[in-house]
Amino acid sequence: MTEISKDLIDSLKTMGLAEYEAKVYSALVLFERAEVKMVYEYLGVPKPSVYQSLKGLMDKGLVMRVSSKPAIYRAVPPRIALRNLIKVHKNAEKNALQELEQLEKSNMETESAEIIWTLFGENNVEHSMEELIGKAQNSLKLVLPSDYINLISFISDNDLEIELLMFGKDKGIASRYGLNNLSVHDGNEIDISDFGKLSKYLVNLPLPPEQYSKFILILIDDEEFMYVPPYPGKTKSGITSRNPYLIGFVSILFGAVWEYTPEVELE
């Protein structure tokens, strides 16, 4: 007899079904319609668990009882069933987002602005970048490698004042992302000699030249920043903080680099 794959059960669980619900629904799709005995004998699971799962599946609009005596159940066709599940998830997402954003607005500040947080791992770093960019209310100063440029899609207000230092000349970037106040400079054109006496120290940094274009810096509203060093390594890491001394330092550093890189004429 046809077996129900673990991948199918895992996918249905990801969509919100309990494990037994996923198994019972899959069995009913296989049988088209069936009595409870046929389902629990096929699955090899306790009879009470099948009854409980059938009740849950009917509440979710995924199973119908088509006969009372004997009780016979039928699965709602998969395309309709999955569409119902997605609709439930979207409604839950909308309600949860409203409630969570309300909590976020009235959260109790417990973090000292002096704290410097460290981030480890590709996912943690990228999610923090997305969050920080999405939080900007007034201004954004960004240094982004080409493979992270798509992060500007997380900008929540198209009228934000944005200064972007990228490594290349993407003239269509403002229109592509619908940004009205975007200025772009090309970091590839920086001349270290412009920094005068500091030049010899910058040249001697223990960093391969090809890594300079991996530099990441995000400064929002002149209040919070994130820095990811361009050093090659197996694990991406960075720091983030609202420390006012560091904010001032980062702002000066960004301004200096901005001054010595050419502006890109946007379309």
N, C-alpha and C positions, 0 to 999 in steps of 0.2 A: 504494500500500500504506500501511496505517496507520503513522504515525510515533510513536516513543516520545518523550514530552515531556521537556524538560530539567528541569522541575519534579519529575517523577516520579523521575528519576535523582538529583537533588539530595536529595530526601526519603529515598530509600533509602540514600544515602551518609551522611546525618545519622544514620540508624538503624544504621550500622556496616558497610555494604557498601562494598567498593572500587568504583571507577567501572566497571570492566569487569564485575564481579559484578552490579552493579545493571543494567547493560545486558543481560547474558546472561539474568538472571532475567526481566526484562521481556519479552525476546524469546520466551522459552519460554512465558510466560503468553499472549502473543499467538498463538503457534503451537499451543498446548496440548501438543504433543510434537514433537520435531524431532531430526534428525541434526546433528552438529557443523557439517558443511558448510553447511547451510541457515542456521545461526545466524551464522557468521562472514561469509558472503556478504551476509546481510541487514544486519548491523551495520557491515560494512566495516572489521573489526578483524583483527589477525593471528590465525592459527589457534592458535598456542601460547598466546596470551592467553585464548582461549575455553576451551581444555582446562584451563588453570590456574584459571580462574574457575569452571568446572564442578566441579572438585575442591573448591574452597573452599565453593561453595554446597552440595554434598553433605555436607561436614563440618558445615555449619551447619544441616542438616536442611531446606533450602529446595528442593532438587532431587533427583529420583530417576532412576536409570537403569532403564528399563523393558525394554530389549532390549540384548543384547550384540553380536550380529552380524545386522545392523549396529547400532552403538551408538546408541540412541535415548534421549533425555532428556525428562523431563516435570517441569514446575514443580509444587511443592506448592501447593495452592490458597492464594491471597493471604491470606485470613483466618487460616488456620493458620500460614502462613509468618511473617506479621507478629507473631502471638502468640508464636511461637518466638523471634523476634528480641527482643521485649520481655522475655521470660523470661530470655534470655541477658544482656540489659542489666541487669535487676534483680539477677541473681546477681552480676554483675561489680560493680555499684554496692555491694552489701552487703559483698562481700569487700574492695573498695578502701576503703570507709569504715572498716571495722575496722582495716585496716593503717595508714591515714592517721591515724586517731585515736590509734593506738599511737605513731606517730611524733610526733604533736603533744604527747602527754603526756611524751615523753622528749626533746623538742627542746632544743637548746643555746641558752641565752639570750645573744643577741649585741647586743640593743638597749639603749641607755642610757635610763633612765627620764626623763632630762632632755630627750630629743628631742621636738620638736613636729612632727608630720607634717601636711602639707597635702593635702587631697583636692580633685580637680577633676572635674566632670562628674556629671550626674544619676545614671548607673548606678553609678559609683564611690562616690558619697555614699550611695546607698540600700543597696548591698551592704555597705558598712562599718557602716551603722546596723543592718542585720539581724544581722551578725556580732557586733557589740558587745552587742546585746540578748540574743542567744543565749548569750553567754559568762557572763552574770551568775550568780553562785553564791549570794550572800547578800542583796543589796539592789539596788534600781533607783530612781533618781530621773530622771524624764522630763518634758520639756516638748515636747509634740507637737501640731502643727496637726491639724485634723480629717481631712485627706486622708492622714495618716500614722499614724492610730490603729491601723490593721490590723497595724502592725509589732509590736504587743505579742503577736501570735500566735506570734512567734519565741521567746518566753520559754520556757525549758526546764524550769522548776520552778514549778508552780502555787502553791507555798507561799512563794515569795520575798516579802520585804517590799518593796512597791512604792508609790512616791509619784508620782502622775501629775498634772501640771498640763496641762489641756487647755482648749480655748476653746469652752465650751458645757457643757451639763448632760446628759450621757448616763448616766442612772441605771442602765441595765441592762448596763453595760459589764463589770462584774465577773462576773456570771453568764454572760454571752455568751462570755467567754473562759475561764471556769472558774478565776478568780484568787481565792485565798482571803484574801490579805492586801493588798488594794488600797485605797489612799486616793486620792481624786480632789478636786482643787480647780479652780475655774472661773477661768481667766485673763482672761476677758472682764470680770470684776467688779473688777479691780485698780484702785485709786485712787492715782494718782501722788502726790497731796498727802500721803499717809500717810508718804512718805519724808522729810518735813521739808525741811531745807536742800538735800538732793539733788534735790528736785522740779524746781527751775528748770533744772538741767542735763539731767534726763531729758526734760523738755518740749522742750528745744532740740535734741534729737538729730535729725540730718538723715534722718529716716525717716518716710515717709507713715503716718498712723495705721492704715490698712488692712493694713499690713505687719506690725504687731505680732503678729498671730495666726499668722504664718509662722515664728515663732521655734522653733528646734529645739535641744534640749540633752539629752544622755544621759550619766548618771553611773552606773557600775556598781561595786558593792562598795567605793565610796569609793577606788578605785584607778585607774580609767581613765575618760576622758570624751571626748565628741565634741560639737562645737558647730558649728552651721550658721547663719550670720547671716541675718536676714530681709530683707536688702536685695534689691530686685528686680534682675534681670539675666538675660542670656541663658544664662549658665553657672552652675550651682549649685556652690558650693564650701564647704569647711569645714575645721576643724582637729581633730586627735585627738592625745591624749598621755596619758602616765602620770606626767608631771612633778608631784611632790608639792606644790610651791608652787601650781601652777595648780589642782590637785585641791582644795586648801584654799580657794582663792579661789572656785572654782566652787561648792563646797559652801556657803560663806557666802552667795553670791549667790542660790543656789536657796532656802536657808533663809529669806532675807529676803523673797523674792517669795512663797514658800509661806505665810509668816506673814500677809501682807496680801491674801490671796485667800480667798474663802469656800469651805468644804468642800461637796461635793456629796453629798447623802444617797443612797446606793446601795440598790437593791432587793435 
